[in-house]
Structure formats: structure tokens, C-alpha cells
Amino acid sequence: MGSLARTRAGSRALCASLPLWAGAVLCAAASPPDQPVSRRPNILFILLDDLDYSDLGVYVPSEILTENIDRLASQGMRFTQFYGNPICTPARAAILSGGYHTRFNMGQRIQRDSFRGLPPDVPTLGELLRARGYRTGFVGKWDVGDNRPEFLPTRRGFDYAVRKLDGGGYYNYELSFNDGPPQQFWFGEHLTRALTDYALEFLAAADPEQPFFLCLWHFAPHAPLEPPLNFDNSRTNYDLLSLRGRFAALVTDADRQIARLLEQLEAWGLAERTLVIVAGDNGGADQVHSGIPRPLRGFKKDVFEGGIRVPLIVRWPHIVPAGAVNDSVVLSFDLLPTLAELCGAAPPAGLDGRSFWSVLRSGAYAPREELLFWENKADSAYFPSPEGAFNTWAVRSGDWKLVYHQQQRMLFDLATDMGESTDRSAEHPQFVGELEQSYRAWRRTTGDVPCEPELSDGAVRAGDVLAFSGGAARIGPDTRLDFHDGDFGFATWIRPEQLAGEQVIATKPGSWRLALSDETVALTVNSADGATLVLDAPLPSNQPQTHVAFTLFGWPQGDATVRLYVDGELAAASTNRVVAVNPNLELVYLGNAPDGSAPFVGQMSVPRLALLSWYASEVREDYVSSLCAGDANTDWRVDLADLSLVLTNFGLGGGVSRSDGDLNADDRIDIQDLLICLTHFGSDCPAE
């Protein structure tokens, strides 16, 4: 892989009614010593929804007029390799958290009835800046959790919030003011102008001695394509009867609304003290960009460049070099550590993002060495993989990028082929394999939820093994585990001492329940509409210990797909989608029902909980990797019984399994399997 590495050198008086933080708060921002910044800037962060890389004239010559954003770019720095995500929710989660969306189960768009959201224990950009003395405001499309109070802007670091709720259009929309009850607006002011008005009100109430941080996250130019009825088309001459013309008008109108903000900052004498960011969240939709000359392949929802590479423009007069164009690779989760450093705030530990403040100050290119990942399971438009998961993903290493799309692996050299037109995978098969393994490792690293159960009487822990004799272990509360839609996975080894009656392995009461019933393992899933789905499979006979796992994949439209695995193999699956899982807020219980009525008696490994609906190969890998080396009959001892299996079947190949003596899973029984058995002969190894 090293040989392929390469670098390149309702109430408009709302805002005024909010209390202001008293006093001036000044600090020295982290900056090069030759250019000290003595005062923290105001920050105006404008996000445009579904804005394509090719929609701004400063990026690609276009029929769309964006003269104000283009002028802003001439006064600041424009990034040519800024990446969002394929759809809106993960892009916004990354900006606010500084991390990959997979850590929070936010890979799909969050609709207003979803119980998913950015977990309360994850510090947000708003919280960091408010703690540093900023007056904080949010106006526009939130999209990182609407259905629980702990997910809403005023609970996530924003003093002032005007939030557009999911659904509606530009003349039919609902707004929530400071997270109060929604207010419906019909055929009033166009949404883009209305949101800009609320942003201006926030700015008008600013204390000149207190910095502000304002997120204006517009809905425009997202569908439905409803430009203002009074749109001035005299200079643009768009065909407003066409989809493309109406889209162009939405972009130009957003540009004009941004001009209102910039002009007001000038009028109030705030322009030179304000860092302005204009960015996109994901690529443009295909219905308004198909057939248009574009330098990038793909559209919104894709992990090709056209779905994830978007505009980023930053202006701060006299600090950020004017007219600069920068090729550094920057991602949306880099914004949090950058703004934190700029404002003297300590970013949370363990962020995926990194600060590019030094790039903004100097204009120098900064190489990026770490691997970068994207994934999308937006809807069923993507072909199901042979493993039963809807997915498209990409890994970038330097200028090389591996894309998996519709069951094809494609490798591109972005340094010479930013349009991803030439697949180089056949030239570098080993590199392709390495990148795919990196993707799978990334999923596990970012998708697993740390598990530290709280034990009751009758439950003890020794290392990674739990022993139950009438007690239970509890996990939570954790909002990430309140499954409704999104992804969830559970896996553990069980070693029951008896197989009589019902024994709960794990349950989230009212949501799902995994239990033994005599010699059967059964998964019960409670649907949001009150229905129940049951999947079951027999336990393997004459085997003291069994690996059980299940995955849930909830669709944004309100359905769920359920799969049950036994010893790494798919044992049962829902053949039809069911209404999404009931989002119960209970704890997760291991080894018993909450009322103690269904005790599991025996041993269980500390389970693996993940915000993933695992691929079948991932479940198989988890099963195989936790097996005791040399233990062919899975009795957790390597003895004569295992050696006998290997010797009896020695030389067989094709369709053989571990229980036949294939210890290294290479589909043949040979000297390698015999050596594994002899090396570990005499070992006694419980589940890990």
C-alpha cells in the first residue's frame, strides 16, 4: 500500500426577548505568533441544503447566478476538496459533534418521529462555544433529532433557536421557536427569506462586547422546488416552468438572502470581526443535475465525489487570505476542532476531525495521511449486497479512493481523475483488499457501543464472562440503544446449564427480546403499531456453547428488517418488512426479565452491542474470531475429540466446516488444521 501513497504540495420579537449574557469575553485565539489574533471573532455559519459543487460560479462555470457567494470567495478562502456526507443528517451530525455519524446511529436521515438523535453526552459545537462566552443561535434545518427534548437545539448549546420541522415546502412549513410547540405557516413569507429575517433579528440583538455564533442552516435549495413567487428573473431569465430553472432560482434567491446578511454586518460595523462560513452538506439531487456538465460523478446519496464533495468558503478579513484557493482535504467533522481552536476552547478527546485553523491562517496546503470513510444506507434504491445489506461505501487513502457501489468495487486516482471515470482496481487488487478491510475495521471501531453492565445479586463477572444464577445485568440508559429506525446489532456467546422453560438472554422491554425456549432461541420484536414479529431457530445439539446474534435495520419510511444468526450462520429473517420497532426507552437487561420471571442460568460473554445492522460476513467473522483455536467441536477444550475430527476428515475439501475439522476456515482439512490442533492441545479456553 505504501507504494501507492502520494501527497501534493411565529414572533419576530422573540430574539429581542432573550436575555443577553453580560460582559465582554475576550481571549487570545490559538494562532501563529507572527500574526496574533487578540479577539475572538463572531461566527456566522451558513449551510445550504443539496448545494452541488457545480452550482456556484466560483467553482464551475454555471448558468446559476451566485454573485454574492462568489464575491465572498474572492474575499476569503475557497476549498476545492471539502467533503460532507451523502445525505443531510450525517453531515449535520459530523459538523456538530466532530465525529463520524456511525458513532451515533445517524447514517440515515432522521425524520421528525424518529427516536434517534445526537446523544446528550456528546459535546456539540454550540455547547463548546457557549462555554467560551459566545451567545449562540440556530436558525433553519436541524435534522439531528426532533422527537425528544434532549436532542433539541436549546438543550444542545444554543441560546436561541428557530427550527424548521421536517416536511412541508417553502410556502407551507412549520417552525418551532426556542423548541416550543410547532407553529404552522401557510402562504406567508417564503421560507428562505423568513429564516434570514430570524437570523437578522438574532444579529440585531447582539452585544458588541460579546461574540456571537450563529448557524443559519437553510432548507434551500432542497426540493420541493418552490422559488419565491416574486422572484426577480430580469437578470437571470431562468425557465421557471422547468425543474432546473426553479432549482436555479432557489439557489440565486439564497445567494441574495446571504447578501442581506453580509450587507447588514457591514452596516453594523461587524464585518471585519466576523468569520463567515458558507458550505454545502451533500451533493445535488440527480433530478436537477442530470444532463448538466459537471466535473464530478454521482449525485446526492452517492459516495462518488458528486455526492460528497461540496463547496466550502471561509472569510475573515485580514486574517484569512483573500482570494485563496486551497486543495487541502477537509471534512465536515473538521469544523468543530477548527472553531474550537480558533476560540480557545479545548475540543473533546477522541474526535475524528482535526483542526485546519493553520490552513486558514497561512493558506498552505496540508496533506492528509489518515484513511477517510463514507457510507450510505439512505433507502432501498441501492442494490442489496449478497449479504443482505443495502449499502454503498468509500475509503480514501491519499489521492486513491475505493468505491463500493451496486456490488462493484472501483478504485480511482483522484489526483488525475477527479471525475472518477477510470477504474484502476484491476491494477491494484491487493490495495483494494486492504482498503476494504480498513472499511470493515472502521465500521467496528466506530459502530460498537462500549458495554459495562451493572450487575444485580445472582450475577457475577469474571473478565469478559458473565455468570447468572437468577440475577441480571443492566445496560444504560443510552439513547443510542433506543432503537426505532437506523441500525442495531447484538451478539454474545451463551453456555446454558439447562434448557427448560424460557430464559431471557437479553431484552429491551417493549422493544425486543432474545430468549431461550427449551431447545430453541427466539427473537421477538415489538412493532411501533403494536404487532409482534417472532424469529426462532433450534440450538445446535450436543454443543455446550452457542454464538447467537441478531441485527435490526429500520427504514426511514417506518419499516424494519430483522435477522437472527446462530453460530455465525443466518438462521431466520423477516421475509417482509414490518412497521418500525417500538422505540421503548427502557434499559437493556441481560440474563433475566426486569421482573425476574425468566432467569437465564449459565454463562454468557459480555455482549457486543453495535449501532450496525451487520453484514452476514461480519457476524461470521465475529463468531470465528472468538472461537477457541484448535477447538473443532466447540466444547471449549482442545482434546482427543478435536484431534480425532481432524484426522478422520484429513484431506477433505469443499463444503467442510469447523465441526469437520477445518480450523482455519479455508474450506479444506490439511496439515495447517492439524498443526493448529496440536499447538493448542490440552488448552481449556472459555468464551472471550
C-alpha positions, 0 to 999 in steps of 0.5 A, a space after each residue: 500500500 505504501 507504494 501507492 501513497 502520494 501527497 501534493 504540495 411565529 414572533 419576530 420579537 422573540 430574539 429581542 426577548 432573550 436575555 443577553 449574557 453580560 460582559 465582554 469575553 475576550 481571549 487570545 485565539 490559538 494562532 501563529 505568533 507572527 500574526 496574533 489574533 487578540 479577539 475572538 471573532 463572531 461566527 456566522 455559519 451558513 449551510 445550504 441544503 443539496 448545494 452541488 459543487 457545480 452550482 456556484 460560479 466560483 467553482 464551475 462555470 454555471 448558468 446559476 447566478 451566485 454573485 454574492 457567494 462568489 464575491 465572498 470567495 474572492 474575499 476569503 478562502 475557497 476549498 476545492 476538496 471539502 467533503 460532507 456526507 451523502 445525505 443531510 443528517 450525517 453531515 449535520 451530525 459530523 459538523 456538530 459533534 466532530 465525529 463520524 455519524 456511525 458513532 451515533 446511529 445517524 447514517 440515515 436521515 432522521 425524520 421528525 418521529 424518529 427516536 434517534 438523535 445526537 446523544 446528550 453526552 456528546 459535546 456539540 459545537 454550540 455547547 463548546 462555544 457557549 462555554 467560551 462566552 459566545 451567545 449562540 443561535 440556530 436558525 433553519 434545518 436541524 435534522 439531528 433529532 426532533 422527537 425528544 427534548 434532549 436532542 433539541 437545539 436549546 438543550 444542545 448549546 444554543 441560546 436561541 433557536 428557530 427550527 424548521 420541522 421536517 416536511 412541508 415546502 417553502 410556502 407551507 412549513 412549520 417552525 418551532 421557536 426556542 423548541 416550543 410547540 410547532 407553529 404552522 405557516 401557510 402562504 406567508 413569507 417564503 421560507 428562505 427569506 423568513 429564516 434570514 429575517 430570524 437570523 437578522 433579528 438574532 444579529 440585531 440583538 447582539 452585544 458588541 462586547 460579546 461574540 456571537 455564533 450563529 448557524 443559519 442552516 437553510 432548507 434551500 435549495 432542497 426540493 420541493 422546488 418552490 422559488 419565491 413567487 416574486 422572484 426577480 428573473 430580469 437578470 437571470 431569465 431562468 425557465 421557471 416552468 422547468 425543474 432546473 430553472 426553479 432549482 436555479 432560482 432557489 439557489 440565486 434567491 439564497 445567494 441574495 438572502 446571504 447578501 442581506 446578511 453580509 450587507 447588514 454586518 457591514 452596516 453594523 460595523 461587524 464585518 471585519 470581526 466576523 468569520 463567515 462560513 458558507 458550505 454545502 452538506 451533500 451533493 445535488 439531487 440527480 433530478 436537477 443535475 442530470 444532463 448538466 456538465 459537471 466535473 464530478 460523478 454521482 449525485 446526492 446519496 452517492 459516495 462518488 465525489 458528486 455526492 460528497 464533495 461540496 463547496 466550502 468558503 471561509 472569510 475573515 478579513 485580514 486574517 484569512 487570505 483573500 482570494 485563496 484557493 486551497 486543495 487541502 482535504 477537509 471534512 465536515 467533522 473538521 469544523 468543530 476542532 477548527 472553531 474550537 481552536 480558533 476560540 480557545 476552547 479545548 475540543 473533546 478527546 477522541 474526535 475524528 476531525 482535526 483542526 485546519 485553523 493553520 490552513 486558514 491562517 497561512 493558506 498552505 496546503 496540508 496533506 492528509 495521511 489518515 484513511 477517510 470513510 463514507 457510507 450510505 444506507 439512505 433507502 432501498 434504491 441501492 442494490 442489496 449486497 449478497 449479504 443482505 445489506 443495502 449499502 454503498 461505501 468509500 475509503 480514501 487513502 491519499 489521492 486513491 479512493 475505493 468505491 463500493 457501489 451496486 456490488 462493484 468495487 472501483 478504485 480511482 486516482 483522484 489526483 488525475 481523475 477527479 471525475 472518477 471515470 477510470 477504474 484502476 482496481 484491476 491494477 491494484 487488487 491487493 490495495 483494494 483488499 486492504 482498503 476494504 478491510 480498513 472499511 470493515 475495521 472502521 465500521 467496528 471501531 466506530 459502530 460498537 457501543 462500549 458495554 459495562 453492565 451493572 450487575 444485580 445479586 445472582 450475577 457475577 463477572 469474571 473478565 469478559 464472562 458473565 455468570 447468572 444464577 437468577 440475577 441480571 445485568 443492566 445496560 444504560 440508559 443510552 439513547 443510542 440503544 433506543 432503537 426505532 429506525 437506523 441500525 442495531 446489532 447484538 451478539 454474545 456467546 451463551 453456555 446454558 446449564 439447562 434448557 427448560 422453560 424460557 430464559 431471557 438472554 437479553 431484552 429491551 422491554 417493549 422493544 425486543 427480546 432474545 430468549 431461550 425456549 427449551 431447545 430453541 432461541 427466539 427473537 421477538 420484536 415489538 412493532 411501533 403499531 403494536 404487532 409482534 414479529 417472532 424469529 426462532 431457530 433450534 440450538 445446535 445439539 450436543 454443543 455446550 456453547 452457542 454464538 447467537 446474534 441478531 441485527 435490526 435495520 429500520 427504514 426511514 419510511 417506518 419499516 424494519 428488517 430483522 435477522 437472527 444468526 446462530 453460530 455465525 450462520 443466518 438462521 431466520 429473517 423477516 421475509 417482509 418488512 414490518 412497521 418500525 420497532 417500538 422505540 421503548 426507552 427502557 434499559 437493556 437487561 441481560 440474563 433475566 426479565 426486569 421482573 425476574 420471571 425468566 432467569 437465564 442460568 449459565 454463562 454468557 460473554 459480555 455482549 457486543 452491542 453495535 449501532 450496525 445492522 451487520 453484514 452476514 460476513 461480519 457476524 461470521 467473522 465475529 463468531 470465528 474470531 472468538 472461537 477457541 483455536 484448535 477447538 473443532 467441536 466447540 466444547 471449549 477444550 482442545 482434546 482427543 475429540 478435536 484431534 480425532 475430527 481432524 484426522 478422520 476428515 484429513 484431506 477433505 475439501 469443499 463444503 467442510 466446516 469447523 465441526 469437520 475439522 477445518 480450523 482455519 476456515 479455508 474450506 479444506 482439512 490439511 496439515 495447517 488444521 492439524 498443526 493448529 490442533 496440536 499447538 493448542 492441545 490440552 488448552 481449556 479456553 472459555 468464551 472471550 
